[in-house]
Amino acid sequence: MFSSAKAITAGALVFAIGGVVLIAQPFDQQEASVPGAPSGGRGTFVPAGSLTEARFDHTATLLSDGRVLVVGGLEHDQETLITPAEVWDPATATFGPAGSLAQGRGSSTATLLPDGRVLIVGGGDFEDVFATAEIWDPATESFGPAGSLEDARSDHTATLLPDGRVLIMGGCCGDDEDFASPEIWDPATESFGPAGSLDEALDGLSATVLSDGRVLVLGESIGDDPEDDSDDLLVAHFWDPVTGSFSPAGTLAGGPSGHIALLLPDGRVLIVDAFHDSDFPAHVWDPTTESFGRPGSLAASMSNIDTATLLPDGRVLYFGTSNWGVMSAEIWDPARGSLGPVGPFHDPRTRMIHTATLLSDGRVLIVGGGSGDGLVEAAEVWEPGNGQPRAE
């Protein structure tokens, strides 16, 4: 698992695929979106407590009160699913119990709802895929049932819509079948229903809510020959929450085989080559032209980017591994097209399939993950600027 799986996230676990460059265009200066959040500098790492139970392939969700809920995942044997949840408190930099899932699950999704609860959908292990959903209530710090998907799926996306519903896209079942038909969870009934259908199943979807409420869906269309990726395309579609229908939004040929999508403050979508296997390591999709372009220079030294987090000042913090499995962090400034190393970590062990969560004060919490040598129970926080430890 650790030698082949690709965990590519932006705060929660997401899997995606990608494609080519048509237009070259630099980024504009980005403004901070979190009032009072520090900006500038490459920052430092500080210890942030240790998980009670080390895990990978889990979710980590920023709660309304600033804490972080850690749910699910697997133990190092890559078979045992973890049911107990944990919550990280930024005031003490420690983890505490937060109830237990009825069913342990990896590769699931966790979505913070407007009322402060967290919806957990699907997932599974390396043999079974689940259709069930659970909901975590912060008032009781316990889980309860939240309906079932029509199609069991893992490695999918879950996107909170402006009206409070949650759109479930992509993923696959136990037979590795990619889904073309999304589902939508309605908080009024706590049940799932149909949400339209794509013309074809796309591999490795990402789903990003745009400023007008539509959802940009990106995924790879595999050519006739699975062994030849020359005719693969990164396909973009709009999903309309009013009609529940899809419409085309551009294509990109000859790009990466995996991507991370981040919504930028100016409304564009940054598409990062997670596996560094394309001619251009980053692209940008522009809503004004509905086309793809280049965002300027980016040349990360890592071979795999595991997580990418958009910071309040518009920069992007990457965590990934080299070809030798060495963990590193780098920060990219889109205003200058520069990228430089961050760190070092206090715990240098490799953290494949970890989570990176942007906190309400602009810091980033790194939790879990590991390698064939073991899982990492110690958490770390990236502090902007010359940040100092918040707690021992």
N, C-alpha and C positions, 0 to 999 in steps of 0.2 A: 504493500500500500504506500509506504513512505517513499519508495523508490520510483513510483510511477504516477501517483495521484497528483493533481494540480489544484491547489486551493487558492482561488483568486477572489479576493474580497475587497469591499469597501465598508467595513464595520460589521458586517455579518457575512456568512459564507455564501458565496455566489460562484457558479461555474459558467463560462462563456467561451465563444469562439469568434474568430475574426477574419479579415480581408484587406484593399489597396488605396493609394493616394491619388486624388484627382486635382486638388487645388492646394497651393502653398500659401499659408497665411499665418502671421505671428499673433500671439496673444496680446491683448491690451492689459494695462495695469489692473489688478484686481483689488477691491477694497475689502476690509475685514467685515465679516457678517456676524460676528459675536462681539457685542459692545464690550470694550475694555479688555479683550483678549490680547495677550502679548503677540508681537509679530517680530520678524527679523531674526537673524542668527540661526544656527543649526541646532541649537538646543542640546540637552543632555538627558541621559536616562537615570532614573532613581528607582530603588526597590519599591515594590507596591504590594507586599504580602505574598502569601502562597495559597494556592488552591488546597482545599481539604482533600480533593481527589483529582489527581492529574488527568488531563483529558485532551483529545484532539477531535476535530470534525464536529465541534460544538457550535453554539451560537452565543453571542454576547450583545445585550441590548441596553442602551442608555435609557434609564427610567425617568419619569417626570420629576422625581426628587433629586436627580443627579447621581443616584447609585447605578450600578451595572449588574444586570441579571445574566448569569451564565447557566445555560441549559443544555442537557444532553451531551452527546459525544461518545467516544469509545475509549476503552482502556488500551494499554500498550499491546495487548495480545491481538488487537484489531478485530476482535470478535465480541467481547463483552460490552454491552450497551450500558451506559450510566443513567440511572434514574434520578438520583438526588441533584437538586439544583443548588446553586450558591449565588449569593449577592455580595458585590464588592462595594464597600463604603469609602468614598473619597476622603471623608473626615478623619478616618483612622487608617486608611490603606490596608484594610483587612477584609477577609472573606468570612461570611457566615451562612448558616443554612437558610434555604428558601423553599422548603417543601420538596416533593418528589413527583416526577412524572408517573402517570399510570403505566406508561410504556416508554422505555428508553429508546432513543433514536439519535442517529447521526445523519448528516447531510439534510437536516430539516431547515425550516425557516422560522424566524421569530420576528414578529412585527408589533411595535408599540402602537396601541390603539389610542384614539383621542381621549378616552376615559381613564387612561393610565394602565389598563390591563395589557397583557402581552399574549398574542396569538401564536401558537406553535403548530406548524402544519407539516404533515408527511414525514419523509425521511425513512431511515431504516438502518440495516447493516449490510454486510457484503453478500447476504443470501436473500433477505426479505426486504420488501418495500411496503410502507404503511400508507393507508388511506386516512387514518384517524387524525383528528386535530384536538389540541388541548388549549386551555386558556389559563394564564396565571393571573391571580388577583392580588394586587399589592396590599389590600386591606387585610387579607387573611394569610398572605404569603403561601398560597396553596393552589393546586391545579384542579381544573374541572373539565368535563367534556365540552367540545365545541363543534360537534358535527363531524361528518366524514366526507372526504373527496369522492367524486364518482370514479376517478381513476387514481389508484395508489401511485405516488411518485416521490422521487428524491432528486436532489441536485436541481431543484426548480427555483423560481424566483417568487417572492411575495412582495407586492407593492401596495402601500397604503395610498388610497385615492383621496382626493379632497373631501368627498362626501362620507368618509369613514369606512367604506367598503375596502376589501383587500383582494387584489387581482393576483391569481396564481397562474404562472406561465411556465411552459416547458417542463424540463425534467424528464425522467424516464422510469420505466417500471422494471420489474425483475428480469424481463427479457430484453433489456436495453432498447426498448422502443421509445423514440422521442415523440412527445405529444404535440399535435398541431392545434388541439382544442383547449383553450384556457378555461379556468373556472373562477368564480368570484364568490367570496365569503361576505354575507350580509350580517352586520351586527344586530339588526332588528330581529332576525330569526335565528341567528347563530347557526346558519346552514349554508351549504354551497350550492351554486347553480351555474348553468352554462354562461359563457361570455364570448360567443362568436367562435370563429375558426379561421386559422391561417390557411392559405392555399397549399402549403407544404409544411411538414415538420422541420423546424430549424434546430441545429445542434448548438448547445451552449448559449442559451438565451440570456440577455440582460434586459431589464425593463426600467425605464427612467421617466418619472413624471415631469412634464414640461410646464412652463409658466402658464400656459393656456388650459391646463388640466388634462390634455391628451398624454398618452404614454408612448414614448419612443421604444420600440422593441427591436433589438439587434440580435441577429443569429446567423450562423453559417449554413449556407446551402451547399451540400456536398454534391460534387459532380458525379457523372456516371461511373467513374473508376475510383473507388475509395483509396486506391494506392497512389493515385495521381492527384495532387492538390492544385494543379495549374488552372483548373476550371472551377475551383471553389470560389464562392462569393460571400462577402459579408452583406447581408440583406437588411435593410431598415424598413420598418412599417410603423405607421401610427395606429394606435388603438383608441377609439373614441368612446369615452365612458357614457355618453348619452345614448348612442346607438348600439354599442357593443360590437362594432364592426371594425375591420382593418382596411387600411389604404396604404399604397406604396410611399416610401420616403427616401428612396435612393439606394444605390448599391456600391460596393467597394470590392475591387478584385485584386488579388495578389498580395494580401496583407497577412496578418498573424493568424495562427491557429487557436488562439485563446485571447480573450480580452477582458478588461475591467472598464466599466463605463461610469464616469463621474459627471454629474451636472455642475457646470461652472456658474459663477455669479452672473455672468453676462448672458446666460440662457443657452450657450452652446454645450455640447456633450464631449468630454475628453474620453478618448478610447485608447487605452494603454495595452501594448503588446505584452501579455503576461509571461509568455514563454520565450521572448526574444528570438523568434524564428522568422522574422519578416525583414524586408528591406528598410522599413521605417518603424521605429519602436513606439510611435504614438501617432494618432490621427485625431481629427476633431470633426464633429458633425455640426453643421451650421443650420439653425432653423429658418433663417431668412432665405437661404438658397436650397435647402433640403439636399445638401451634398456634403461630401467628405473633403477635408483638406489637411494640410500639415500644420502642427502647432508650434514649429520651431525646433531647435535642437534638443535632443534628449538621448543620452547614451549611457544608461545605467550599466555598471560593471557586473551586476548580478545576472545570472542566466535565467532565473525564474523569479518573477515578482509575485509574491504570495498575497500581499495586501497593499492597497493604495488608499490613502486617506486625504481628502481635500481639507486643508487647514483654513481657519477663519480668515487669514490674510491672502488667500488665493493660491498659496503654494501647495505642493503635493508631497506627502511623506510616504516613501516606499519601504517595504520590508521584503526581503527575498533571500535567495541562496545562490551561491556560485556553483559552478560545475563540480566542485569538490564538496558541496554540502555546507559550506561556511555561511553562517547567517550574517547579514549586514543590513544597514539602513542608510538611505540616501534621501536627500531633499531636493526637489526641483522647483525652481522659480520660473513660472511661465512668462513673467514680465521681462526677464533677461535671458531666458532659455538656458539657464545654468543648472547644474546638478552637482552636489557635493556630498561626501560621506558624513554620517551622523554616528555618534556613539562614543565609546564602545558600550555594549550591553554589560550589565553587572553579571549576568549569567550568560556566558558565551555559547551555550548549547544551541543546536539547530532547532528551530521552531516551525517546521512544516505543518501546515493546516492549523495555524493559530488564528486568533481574532485580533483586530485592531479597532478600537472604539474611540471616536472623538468625544471627549467629555465636554460638559457645558462651559468649562472655563478655558477651553482651547488646548488642553493637554490630550494625549493619546494613550489609552490603556492597552497593553499587550498581554494577552492571556493564552496560556496553553500551547498546544502543538508539541512537536518533537521530531524524532527520527528513529531509525532502526536501533539506535543505541539507548533509547528511552524517551519518556515524556518529560516535559519541563513543568514543574509545579509552581515555580517562582514567577510571579507577575512583575512587569516593569511599566513605568510611566515615562513617556517622553515629555519633557518640559520645554516649552519654547524659550528662546533666549538663553539666559544663564540660570534657568530654573533651579531652585533648591528643593530638597526633599520636603514633602508635606507631612510625612509621618515615618517613623522608624518601624 
